[in-house]
């Protein structure tokens, strides 16, 4: 018997290698380069989380308010006229001088030990953390990211809000790692050259805006991960054929996506069309493709159904959380105003007056008491809505002018 045969594990007289648990076999199927790229993305996002001041990621104040209210009460923020943020968050924002320093890179949130002691005192005393719940710009969003963050919030060994926010930011860093991993796997289905997979994934991992967003409490990070997973699943299905197992993966991405952010709904028509194309082109294995598509759509339907039931029976709001339905109502009101005004838009003077009033009502940035912080928060939302309506008006007027110009008779 040769020495090679004698040394082979499992040969007569030789001990058998321990069988690897199934979960480790699954991880080993992921290319090593993909795992390294995901780790790099996580570490990069964790650095962003550590160096970005609390609440300075876009809309982080609102996302923290949603998450804290869900964690403290089990409800989504949906109280008309209620406080947009809790007393605790308002107190922390006040001590961090948030409204004075946000957007100014030369300003320090805490510039002295006395200010740090005041912040520590607020966090030790913990003003009411559960009296938020008012309708804010994030109220209509699905709750999955906030629910995952709530689990971290409640399990945190630290009870101060700033420490909890830093810990929850690591959830976003994990989402960035997942996004990078799925981008790597997506590129692996498209290109034959292995270097393109790594370069493309690292380009995502080190994209400054990706790192910035992944360093904050923001549901876009879960939305990005679900979108990347969906694209990878569809690319793999087009290359290798749709199977029930792959359909389950696509369905999981769809379910996570619709429960992470309303923006994901824009991907649903394309995803459903892609599943139909996969079934249509699966001539030899159409049965597997049909079952795969059915599994995908079933998981999507279960996610939407469960979300609708929670909204109607637990949270007392519209079936889809107010996002799609409230947008439809807003569009209907917009059309009514346009008809009353006699042209496809709202009167710009009224909107500009609304904007001016919103600016005029804003308390000065030097006023850092709790009521002023809340008032600035509410009035800024009014300002955003007025600006959005003004942009809609300008867009409609430009389209109307173009149509009028094209319909006018040309001079000879």
N, C-alpha and C positions, 0 to 999 in steps of 0.2 A: 504494500500500500504506500502511495506517495506521501511525502510530508505535507503536501497541500491538502490532501484528503484527510490526513490525520488532524490537521489544525482546523478543519472546517467546523464551525459550530453546528451541533446536532448530529455529527457523525457518531458511529458506535463508539462508546467509551468516552465521549466528550459531553460536557454539560450543555443543555439547551439554553439559548439566550432567552431572557425573560421577555414575554410578549408585551408589547407596548400597549398601554390603554388606548381605546379608540379615540379619545379626545386628543391625545398627543399625535396619533397618526393623522388626524385632520389638520392639526397645526403644521405638521411637517409637509403636508401637501402644498402649503403656501410657500412660494419661493423665498429663499433666505433674503434676497435683495429687497423683496417687498416688505418683509418684517423689519429690516433695518430702516427702510424709508419711513415706515409707520412710526418707529421709535424716534427717529430724527424729528418727525413732524410733532410728536407729542412733546419732546423736550423743548423744541423751539416755541411751541404754544405755551408751555409752562413758564418759559422765560418771559414771554409777553405778559402772561398773567401776573407775574411777580413785579414787573416794572411799570405796568400801566396803572395809574391811580384808580382807586375805587370809584365806580360810576362814570368813568371817562370813556368807556366804550359806548358807541352810539345806542341811545335809548336804554342803557343799562339800568337807569333808575326805575323805568317802568317795568322792565323784566324782573328785576329784584322785587318790586312791589307785588306783581302777580305771583311770583314764586313764594314769597313770604306769606301772603294771604292764604294761598292754597295749603301751605305746610301747617299754618297755625289753625286754620278753620276747616280744611277739607273742601272749601268752596272756591269757585273762580270769581274774580272781581267783576261784579255785575250789578252794583247798587247805584241807581241813578242819584246823582247829587251827593254821593258819599265821598269820603276822603280818598284821594288818589293814592296816597302813600300813608304808611303807618306813622304813629308818633316816633317810633324807634328810628325808622329810616329818615324822617324829617330831622330828628335830632342829630343823627350822624352826618347828614348833609350839611346841617348848620355848622357843626364843629369842623368839618372839612372845608368850609367856605366854598362849597361846590359851585354856586352860581357866580362867584367872583373869579374863580380860577379856571373853570372849564374852557378849553379852547385857547388858553394862554400858556404857552410852554415855559415862559420865564417865571410864572407864578407858582408858588409852593402851597400845597394844601395845608400843610402844617409847617410853620416857620419857627416854632419855638417849643421848648419843653412844656411850657404852661399850656399851650394849645393841645399838645399830646395828652397831658394829664386831664384836660377837660373832656377830650374824646374818650379816654379810658373811663372816666367817671360816668359818662352817658351810657357806655356799653355795660358797665357794671350795674347801674341802676335799672337798665332796660325799660325805657318808657314803653307804653302799650304797643306790642308788635302785631296785634291782630285787629286794629281798628281802621285798616285801609278798606279795600274792597270796592271803592268807587269805580265807575266806568272810566277807563283810561284807553289810550291808543292800542294797548295790547289785549284788551279784554276779549275781543272776538277771536283770538288765536286759540288753536287746539292746545290741550294741556300736557302732551307727553313729555316734552323737554322739561317743563316746570315740575311735573310729577317726579321725574328722575332727580331733578335738583332738590325737590322737597325731601326726598329720602336722604340725601346727603346733608341737607339743612338739619333734619331731625337727629341724624346719627352723629353729627359733629361733636367732638369732645369739647369744643370751644363754643361759648354761647354769645360772644360778641358778634354783631352783624358783619363787621369788616372781615373777621376771621372766617366766618361762614361763607361770605362771598368769595374769598380767595380759594376756599376749598371747592366750592361749586364751580369755579372757573376751571378746575382740573377736569370736570366733566366735559366742558367745551374742548379742552385739549385732547381728550380721548376721542371726541367726535372728529377733530382734525386728523388724528392718526388713522381713524377708520376711512375718512375721505381719501387720504393719501394712499392707503392700501387699495381701495377700490379703483382709484385712478390707475395705479400700477397694473392691476389685473385687467382693467379695461384696455389699456394700451397693449397689453400682452396678447389680447385677442385681435388687435388691429395690425400690429407691426411684427415683422419677423426678426428684426435686429434687437437683441436683448438690451443694448445700451439705451435704446429709446424709451424702454419701460422705466428704467431708473431715472433718467434725465427728466422725463415728463413728470414722474411722481415727485421728485425733489423740487421741480419748478413750482408745483402746487404747495409743497410743504414750506418753502421759503418765500412764497408770495407775500409781500408785506401786509396786504389787506387781510389775507387768510390768517396770518399770525395775529394781527391786531384783533380781528373778530373772535378768533379762537382763544384769545386771552381774556375774554369777558363773559359775563352771563348773558347769553343770547341764543334763542332757538334757531337762528340761521345755521348754526354749526351742525345741529342734528338734521336740518333740512339739506345741507350740503352733503352729508354722509349718505342719507337716503337716496338723494339724486344720483350720486356717484355709483351707489350699489345698483340702482335701477339700470343705469346705462351699461354697467358691466354685465348684469344678468341678461339684458337684451342682446348685447354684442355676442356673448357666449352662445346664446340660443340661435342667433342667425348663423353663427359659424359651425356649431356642432349639432344643432337641432334642439327643439323644445321637448323636454321630458317633464314628468310630474315633479321630480326632485328640483329641477331647475325652475319650474313654474312656482314651486313653493318659495324658492329664494326670491324670485321676482315679486311674488305676492307679499312677502315679508317687507321688501323694500317699499312697495306701494302702501302697505298698512302703516309703516313707520312714517313715511312721508306725509300722508294725509293727516296724521295725528301730531305732526311736528309744526307745520306752518301752512297757512291757507295758500301761500304762493305755490305750493306743490300741486294744487289742483290744476294749474296750467299744464302740467306734464301728463295728466290723465288721458286726454284725447289721443296724444301721440303714443302713449303706452298701450292703450286699447287697440289702436290701429296696428301697432307693431305685433301684438299678439295675434290679431287676425291674419296679418301677412305670414306669420310663422306657421299658423295652421294651414293656410292656403298653399304654401310652398312645400309642405311636408308630405310629399306624394307617397313615399314608401313607409312612413311611420306616422301617419295622420292620427292614429288612435292615441299614441303617446302625446302628440302635440295638442290634441283636443283636451286630453286630461290635464296636461300642463297648464293650458290657458284657463281651464275651468278652476284649477286650484288657485291660480293667481287672482282671478276675479272673485273667487269665494273669500279669500283672505281679505281682499279690499272691501268687499261687502260687509264682512263681519266687523272690520275696524270701523267703518262708517256707521254701521247699525249700532254698535256698542256706544259710540260717541254720541249718536243722536238720542239714544235712550238715557244716557247720563245727563245730557243737556235738558231734556224734557222733564225727567223725573227727579233729578237730584239738584241741578243747578238752576232750574226754572228760567231757561232762556231758549232761543230758537234751536231747531234741531241741529243745525250745523254751526252752532256757537255764535251766530250773529254775523259771521263774516260774509258769506255769500248772500244770505237773505237781507241783511242790512244794506249791503251794497246795492242790491236790486231796489230796495225801497228808496235809497238815496238817489239812484238814477231816476226813479219815477218822480220823486219830488223835484229833481233838477229839470225834468221835462215839463212838469207842470209850470214851473217858474218861467221856463223858456216860452211856453205857449202864452202865458199871461203877458210876458214882455213883448211878444210879437216877433221875436227872432230867436234863432237857436243858441241861446246863451242867457246868462243872468246879467243884470245891469252892472257894469264894472264899477260905477260910482258907489253903489251900495256896498259892494265887496271891499272897495278901497276904504270906505268909511268904517266898515267892520274891522279891517286890519288896523286902521289908525286908532280906533277905540281900544282894540286889544293892546296895542303898544302903550296907549295912554293909561290903561288900567294896571299895567305891570308895576308892581312895587319896585323901588330902586334896589339895585344889586347890593347896596350896603345894608339893606334891611334883612337880617338873617334870623329873625324870630320865626317860630314854627308856622304861624299863620301866613306870614309873607311868603315863605317857601312854598306852602301849599297853593297860595293864590297865584304865584308865578307859574307853578306847574299847570294849574287849570287854564290860565289865560294863554299860555303858550300853545295848548291844544286847540283853543279857539282860533288862535292865529294861524296855526297850520291848516285848519279846515278852510279858513277864509282864503289863504293863499292857493290852496288846491282848487277851490271854486273859481278863483280868478284865472288860473291857468286854463281851466276848462273853457271859460268864457273866451279867452284870447284864441284858444285853439279852434273853437267853433266859428268865431268871427273870421279867422283866416281862411277856413274851409269855405265859408259862405262867400267871401270875397273872390276866392279862386273860381268857384262855380259861376259867380256872376260874370267874371271876366271871360270865362270860356264860353258862356252863352251869349255874350254881346256880339252883334254883327260886326264883321271886319270891314273896314273901309276899303274901297277899291283903289 
